[in-house]
Amino acid sequence: MATIFRLDASIRHEGSVTRAVATSLESTLLAAAPDAKVIRRDVGRDPLPSRIWADALAGSHIPDSARTDGQREALVVAMELGDELARADAFIFAIPMYNFGVPPHAKAWIDVVIADPRFSPRAGNPIAGKPAYLVIARGGAYGPGTPREGWDHATGWLKLILGTVWGLDVKVIEAELTAAHVNPALADLRGLAAQNLERAHADAAEHGKGLAERLRAPEAA
Ligand SMILES: Cc1cc2nc3c(=O)[nH]c(=O)nc-3n(C[C@H](O)[C@H](O)[C@H](O)COP(=O)(O)O)c2cc1C
């Protein structure tokens, strides 16, 4: 039975594009592989306390007898997050762009995971080579020739961590212009936004099917 890890980082509960597109992938996968188990970590709804990262780092360099209760607790959290990843065969990361970068809750989660020695940039970590899907949504557009080309500091960083540092085999599913229906400055682009969203859902469903096949016959992927 395959295990899927899913991270959600949108602070929106209703109307979240990343949640909806990630669910398209997940439900297509589960339709084809109903036995798959999904481990969920929702840092949008339930962020990690901000002290966990610093306490986990400080506690990791000293003997247990010298640790504070807070440091011990933080190390348990870091280990628990690392175990959730280490147990999974595939990964879905649903992460919006906020303020041209990564949501603080997602950054905090990644920082705490990296405090677990298994996931540090110096480790040969346990999830390298496994399939991962990064679902990212941006209110505006950042492609070549757009006024804000080069302002997306989320996607590249997330690919660096997931793909280069953790060695995952990452596919990116992007929805742009998700704010077109509420931002009058983007009103002319609403048609394009709708097409973009439809394509993101179609890509997600396609990847869900592909993932089910890959999990059935990993050697053929
Ligand atoms: C606090 C906040 C900051 C945002 N900053 C940006 C931004 O810098 N650039 C952008 O294109 N969209 C920005 N957006 C829009 C989101 O990227 C967009 O609404 C996206 O769909 C959010 O993901 P979600 O639909 O899963 O909640 C921001 C939204 C919020 C709530």
The ligand as a MOL file (V3000), in Angstrom:
LIG
                    3D

  0  0  0     0  0            999 V3000
M  V30 BEGIN CTAB
M  V30 COUNTS 31 33 0 0 0
M  V30 BEGIN ATOM
M  V30 1 C -1.0950 37.6680 2.1110 0
M  V30 2 C -1.1140 37.4320 0.6350 0
M  V30 3 C -0.0590 37.8340 -0.1470 0
M  V30 4 C -0.0680 37.6150 -1.5160 0
M  V30 5 N 1.0000 38.0020 -2.2650 0
M  V30 6 C 1.0010 37.7800 -3.5850 0
M  V30 7 C 2.0990 38.1770 -4.3800 0
M  V30 8 O 3.0940 38.7030 -3.9170 0
M  V30 9 N 2.0350 37.9380 -5.6980 0
M  V30 10 C 0.9630 37.3380 -6.2810 0
M  V30 11 O 0.9840 37.1250 -7.4970 0
M  V30 12 N -0.0900 36.9350 -5.5610 0
M  V30 13 C -0.0860 37.1470 -4.2260 0
M  V30 14 N -1.1430 36.7450 -3.4780 0
M  V30 15 C -2.2450 36.0310 -4.1390 0
M  V30 16 C -2.0860 34.5300 -3.9760 0
M  V30 17 O -0.8760 34.0550 -4.4970 0
M  V30 18 C -3.2350 33.8610 -4.6840 0
M  V30 19 O -4.4640 34.3140 -4.1480 0
M  V30 20 C -3.1810 32.3490 -4.5760 0
M  V30 21 O -4.2680 31.8000 -5.3000 0
M  V30 22 C -3.2420 31.9270 -3.1140 0
M  V30 23 O -3.2940 30.5260 -2.9960 0
M  V30 24 P -4.6440 29.8310 -2.5470 0
M  V30 25 O -5.6430 30.1470 -3.6300 0
M  V30 26 O -4.3380 28.3940 -2.4580 0
M  V30 27 O -5.0640 30.4200 -1.2290 0
M  V30 28 C -1.1620 36.9510 -2.1140 0
M  V30 29 C -2.2280 36.5460 -1.3180 0
M  V30 30 C -2.2110 36.7710 0.0440 0
M  V30 31 C -3.3720 36.2980 0.8800 0
M  V30 END ATOM
M  V30 BEGIN BOND
M  V30 1 1 1 2
M  V30 2 1 2 3
M  V30 3 2 2 30
M  V30 4 2 3 4
M  V30 5 1 4 5
M  V30 6 1 4 28
M  V30 7 2 5 6
M  V30 8 1 6 7
M  V30 9 1 6 13
M  V30 10 2 7 8
M  V30 11 1 7 9
M  V30 12 1 9 10
M  V30 13 2 10 11
M  V30 14 1 10 12
M  V30 15 2 12 13
M  V30 16 1 13 14
M  V30 17 1 14 15
M  V30 18 1 14 28
M  V30 19 1 15 16
M  V30 20 1 16 17
M  V30 21 1 16 18
M  V30 22 1 18 19
M  V30 23 1 18 20
M  V30 24 1 20 21
M  V30 25 1 20 22
M  V30 26 1 22 23
M  V30 27 1 23 24
M  V30 28 2 24 25
M  V30 29 1 24 26
M  V30 30 1 24 27
M  V30 31 2 28 29
M  V30 32 1 29 30
M  V30 33 1 30 31
M  V30 END BOND
M  V30 END CTAB
M  END
